[in-house]
Amino acid sequence: MVVNGHLSWRRRWYQRAVRTVADPTWFREPHPAGRIADGAQLKKPLSGLSRSQQAAVVLRFYEDRDDDEIASVFGCAVGTVRSHISRGLSVLRVRMGAEMEVA
């Protein structure tokens, strides 16, 4: 766990250090309308999850936050965050699988 944490930190650091100002694509903010459209698409699948599961899944995959950051936002342990994400994803997998069978 410690090794994986260090390697993850190193990858993030490397990605930040390698980017230069000559590459203008990295600092462009996504268009706000695109974020609103993405949010509208996320509303239906996430509606069946608890609020804590919704928040954990959105922070993890939509905002690209790591477990430590999410735990500090929630004010709980990292294991609790992982539990929320795991349970939320399992509900989403079941729901998406049922929708795929119907379609």
Number of C-alpha atoms within 10 A of each C-alpha: 6 7 8 9 10 11 12 13 11 12 12 11 11 11 9 11 9 7 13 10 8 7 8 9 9 11 10 7 7 8 8 9 9 10 12 11 10 12 13 11 11 14 11 9 15 19 10 14 17 13 12 14 22 21 20 27 25 17 18 18 11 14 10 12 14 14 19 15 15 22 17 12 12 15 10 12 13 17 12 15 25 19 13 21 23 15 15 21 17 12 17 16 13 11 13 13 11 11 10 9 7 7 5
